[in-house]
Amino acid sequence: MYAILDIETTGGQYNEEGITEIAIYKYDGHQIVDQFISLVNPEIPIQPFVVKLTGINNAMLRSAPKFFEVAKRIIEITTDCIIVAHNADFDYRILRTEFSRLGYDFKAKTLCTVALSQKLLPEQTSHSLGKLVRALGIPMSDRHRASGDAMATVKLFKMLLEKDLEKTIITSLIKTEIKKGIAPKLLDIIGSLPSKTGVYYIHNQNGNIIYIGKSNNIKKRLNQHFTGITKKSKRIQNEVYTVNYEETGSELIALLKESLEIKITKPILNRAQRKNVFIFALYLEVDTNGYLTFKLQKTDGRKKEITSFASLQEGRTFLHKITEEFGLCQKINGLYDSKKECFQYNLKECNGACINEEPVESYNERVQKCIQNLTFENKNMIIIDRGRNINERSAVLVENGLFKGYAFFDLNYQITNPDILKNILIPMENNRDVQRIIQAYIRKKKVLKIISF
């Protein structure tokens, strides 16, 4: 659990400042579960430049509660939480100073979103809160007021959690929680999970991620792990301490995150998924008569593939489909074994390439058209799909044939070109596996919309 906060002060000498306003949002990694916002009477004058900056003046604070009157509520909402703030050293120091005046030793672990953004968003030219949220397309209101700055920090932190592919933030939280208590029972874990699409992370008692998975129903999938009798399921049941998850709404984004994060974190129980799950691929060759032919073979990393498949049957089904759709020859594509013409020729669905009746040029032209349809090499597109709720959509960006990343956006925030999308994009690494995932998903699933540019 995180306590994401912002504090406004009177200004003045170091350790002599007083709090004028405080906002705290208790955040469980997915949503705000509690909040506390209040003006505070610091019992000392506010510096003139601070009044100009925040709009908070001495008159506004005369009837506000003094710090000792809100101290109990602050302790209550921050207990067992990691304090998160933009420039956390400042806010944490101010809190400790105020509590020390009351004779109370306030202590908590802290996370600074300045340091996190410098690590996870190194491409940003400025890491000040105002400039950072503007660059990332995060809406912000009441700048330099505690509630506005704290809410902007919540949204920034949510984006940083998504960008943290190594899961160092979540792992540090789990390790903190492990020191405080006993592992929950499996039923308690199941009860805390949503029946939604996303990626889940199974942690052991050391806080380490031992398994990453994706599902269209996280709760149902974890229930299968916890009741399964396979060797992997039994090991998960024995070693699980807690489960964390990220909702994605889009199955495509869940697949992409799962693939990349397994490669980065290398969970011990994901050995099979570290290998290539696309074991068959479609390759292009030229036969002895000059006709372009599709060959379905075991994946060979040394050869350039057109698209790939998880099984031989999936590949054969797809090859039958494109052969029919583009008027190609079953015999040339290895789907019909005959020394004479193919079966489709007798049905007048093949133009006779199998017996050299069709000119090579016209046949190969249809093959090339088919290939352009199948691959997104050098293509630019935005794949619009479901979001995490009914008011949201997801977007996956492919530029010059390379996967660039994904984003979520409000329905009121129209995505029509890559420049708008790049402001809110969670950048991710491009590799052959993610390209295969995107190809397979577009091939098999119906997305809401594809914008070409």
N, C-alpha and C positions, 0 to 999 in steps of 0.2 A: 504494500500500500504506500502511496506517495501523498505527501502534503505539499501541494504546489502553492507558493505564496509570493506576495509582494508587499513591501512596507514602504510607506512614505514617512519622511522624518522632517524635523524642524530645521536641519542643517546646523552648522556650528562646529565647535571644537571636537576633535576625535574623542569618542566615548562619552561625550556630554550631550549628544543628540537625544531628542525625545521622539517617540512615535506619534504621528498625527493620523495615520490611517493604516489599517491592515486588512488584507484579503487572503483567505486560505481556502483552497479547493482540495478536498480529499478525493484522490483519483486512484482507481483500482487497476489502471492499465488499459481500461476500456471505456469507462464512463466516470463522471463525477458522482460520488455517493454521499457527500456532505459538503457544506460550505459555511464559512463564517466571514462576514464583511462588516467592518465598523470603523467609524471615526474614533479617534482617541484623544483625550485632553492631555497634552504633554506637560502641562503646568509650567511651561517656559515659552517665551515668544518664538514665533516662526521667523526665520531669516527672510528679508524682503525678496531675494531672488527665488526662494522656494515658493513663496506666495504666487509670484508671477508664473513660475513653471507649472505648479499643480492646481492653482486656483483655490487652494485651501487657505483660509485666513484665520486669524485668532478668534474672531467673532463666531465663526462656524463651530469652534471647538469648545466654547464655554460650557455648553450643556452636554457635551459628549462624555461618555464614561472614561474614567481614569484607567491607567493600565492595570492596576490591581483588581479592578472590577471585571476585566475581561480575561485576566490571566488564567483562571480555571478553565474557561472555554477553549483557550489556545492549547493548553496542555491536553485537554480531552480530545481535540480534533487531530493533534499531531502525535499522540501516543502510538508507538509501534509503527511509525511511518518514517520513510526517508524524506527529509526536507529537500524540495526541489525549488530552485529560484534562478533567475538570470542575474549572475554575479552573486552566487550563494554566500560567499564569504561575508559580504556586507550585511545581508539580511539576517544571517545566522548570528553575526557579531552583535547586531542591534538587539535581537531577541535575548541573547545571553546577558547582555548588559542590563536590559530592563528587568529580567528575572533576578539577576544578582542584586539589584537594588531592593528586591523583596526578600532577599536571603535564600533564594532557591537556585540550585545548580541545574540549569536547563541544558540537557545534552541530547544530541540526535545525530544520525548519519546524514550527510548532505550530498546532493548532486547539483552541479552547476551547468545550466544549459548553455552558458558561454563556452565553457571548455568542451562540452559535448558537441556543440555545433562546429567548433573549430576542428574537431576530430572527424566528425561525420559529414560535414558540409564544407570541406576545405576550399571549394571553388568560390564561395561567397566572399566578396570584397570587404564586407563589414559584418561584424557579429554583434553590433548593438541591437537591442530588441526591436526598436522602431524600423531600422533599415532591413533587418533580417526578415521580419514578418512581411514587409512590403515586397521584398524580393521573392519570397516564397508564396505569395498570393494568399497569406493568412489574413482574414478580416480582423480589424482592430478598432475598438472604440474606447473613449475615455483614456487617451494616452496620458501618462504621468499621474493617473489615479490608480490606487491599489487594485481595485476590482478589474479595470480594463487591462492593466499590465499583467496581472495574475492570470486572467483568462487567455490572453495572448500566449503566455508561457505554457499554459495547459495545451493549447493547440500546437505550439512549437514542439513541446515534449512528446506529444502523440506522434508527430512526424518523425522525430528523432528515434523513437522506439521502432518505427517501421524501417528506418534507414539502418538501424543497428543489426546488420546481417549476422554478425558474430555473436549476437545476443549477450553481450557483456553487461548491459544494464539490467536485464531480467535476471541473469545468473547471479549478479551481486545482490539483488533483492532477495532471491531464493535463499542464498547463503545466510543473509541476515535473519530471515524468518526461521531457518533451521535451528539457529542457536537459541531461539525463544521457545520452542515447543516440540511436541511429538508429532510424527507423521500422521496425517489424517487417514482414516480408513478409505478403502476403495470406493465405497458407496458415497462418502462425503465428497470425494473428488468428482465422481459422476454427477452428483447433484449440483455442483458449481459450474458445470459446463453448458454451453448453449447448443441447441439443435440447429446450428447454422453452418454455412460454408466457411472454411478457413484452414489455417495451419495450426497444428498443436505440437507442443514441446514437452516431452516426458523427462523429468529431472530425478536424479537419485539423491541419496541422503547427503551427498557432498555438494549438491547444487548443480552438478554437471548435467548437461543434456545427453541422455542416452538414446533417445529416439525422436525423430521428427517425422510427422506424417501430415497428410492433407485429407480432408473429407468434406462431402456436401452436408454431413450431419456429424459434427464433432462428438456430441454426446453418444450417439449410437456407435460410432467407430471405437471410442474408448471403452464402451461397454463390451464390445467384441474382444478387445485386447484383454480386458479384465476377467472375461469368462472363457477365453480360448484355451485350447489344450495343446497348441503347438509349442515347440521349444522356445520360440521367440516370445509368445504370449506368457508362458510360465516365467520367463526371465523378467519380463516387464512387471508382472504381478509381484515378484519377489523384490525387485529393486526400486520400484516407483516410490518417490517421496511426495511429489506434487506434479501437477500438470498446468502449464500455461498455454495460452492460445492467442491467436490473432484472427479476428474475423476479416474476411476479404470480400464476401458477397459473390464475387466473380470466381468461378472455378479455375479459369485461366490464370489469374494472379496467384491463386493458391498453388497451382502446379509449378509456376515459375519460382515462387518463393521456396517451396519445398526443395526443388532441384538445386537451386543455388546455395541455400543455407545448409543442406547436407554436405555439399562440397567444402563449404567454409568451416563448419563446426565439426565435421567427421564423427557423428555419434556412433558409438560402438555397435549398436543394434541396427544400423542402416547400411551394413556392409554391401548387401545386394544392390541397394539403390545408388551406391557410389559408382557402380559399373554402368555400362550403357544398357538402358532398358529398351532401346530400339534396336532389336537384334537382326532385323531384315531391312533392306533398303532397295530402292529402285534406281538402277543405273542406266545410262544411255550408251548404246553401242551401235556400230554400223555392220550390217550383214554383208555377205559376199556380193550381193547385187546392188549395194549402196543404200539400201533402205535403213532408216533409223529405227532401232528396235529397243524396247524397254526390257531390261533383264532384272528379275527379282532374285536377289542373292543375299547371303549373309553379309551384314555390315562390315565394310572394309574401310578403316580410317584413312587409308592411303589414296582412296578413290573419291571423286566428287559425286555425291549422291544427289538425286532430285528430291526425294522425300523418303521417309523411313517409317517402319512399323514395329509394333510390339510383338507381332506373331506372323508366321507364314500365311495363315488363313486370312488375317486382316489385309496383308499385302496382295494376295490373290484376288480377294473380293474387290479391292480398290482398282487393281489392274483390269479386271473385267469391266468395271464401271467406266473407266476412262476410255477403254478400247471401244466400247459401244457409243459413248457420248461423242467422241471425235471421229467416228467412222474408221477406226484403225483395224488392222488385221490380227485375228486371234493367233494364227499360225506364226506370224512374224514375232509376236509378243510372247510366244512360248505357252500359250493357253490351249492350243489345239495341235495334237501330234498327227501329222499326215504327210505323205509324200506328194499328195495332190493339193487341190485347192482346200481352203478352210471351209468349215460348216456355214459360216456367215455368207460366203460367196454364193452358195446355193440359195440362200434366202434373199439375195441381192442387197445385203447389208455390208458387203465388202466390195471394194472397187477392183479387186483382182491383183493386189500387190503380191499376194501369196504365189501367184503363177506369172508374175512379171507383166501383167496386163496394164496396171496403173503406172503412169510415169513416176519415176523416183522423186522428181521435184515436187509434184503436187502432193504426194503422200507425206514427204518430209516436212512440207509446209504445215500440214495439220499437226504433225508431231511437235513442231516448234511452238505452235499456238498452244498446244496442250501443256508444254513445259512452262511457258510464260504464265499460264493459269495456275500451275502448281507451286511455283517458287516465288519468293518475294525478293530475290536477288536484285539489288539496286532499286527496289520499290520503296515508296514512302507512304505510310498509312498509320492511321489512328484507329485502333479497335475499341469501339465503345461497347460496354457490357454492363451487367448489373452492378450496383454498388452494395454497401453494407446495410442500407435501409431504403425505403421507397422514395426518399427525397434525394437520393444520391446515385451517381453513375461512376463506373470505373473506366479508365482509359489506358491502353497499352500503346506505346509509341515505337514504331519501326521506322528508322530513317536510313536511306541508302542501303536497305536490306539488313540493317543491324538493329537488334533489340536495344533500346535505350533506357527503358524503365516504365514505371506505371504511376498512376495518380488516381485519387478519388476527387470528385467535384460535385458541388451542389447543382441541382437541376436549374437553378437560376443563373449559374455561372457557365455560360455556353462555351464549349470547346469546339472551335472550328478550324484552328490551325496550330502547328507545332509551337509557335512562339508563345501562345497563351498557355499551352500545356507545359512547356518547359519551366514556367514559373513555379509550378506546383509538383513537378515530377520527382518521384523517388528514383534516382538513377540506379541501374543494376547492370551487372556485367553481361556482355554478350558472349555466348559460346555456342558450339554446335548443338548441344542438348536443348538449350532454350529455343533455338530456331526450330528444332524438330517438334518441341512441345507446341509452339505457336502454329506451325503448319498442321499438325495433327488435330489441334483444337478447332481451327477454322474448317478443316476438312470434315470433321465429325459433328461439330456443334453449331447451333444457330446463334450467332452473336446479334446484339441489337442493331449495330450499324458499323460499317467500315468506311472511314473517310480517307480518300486518297488525295495526296497533295504533291 
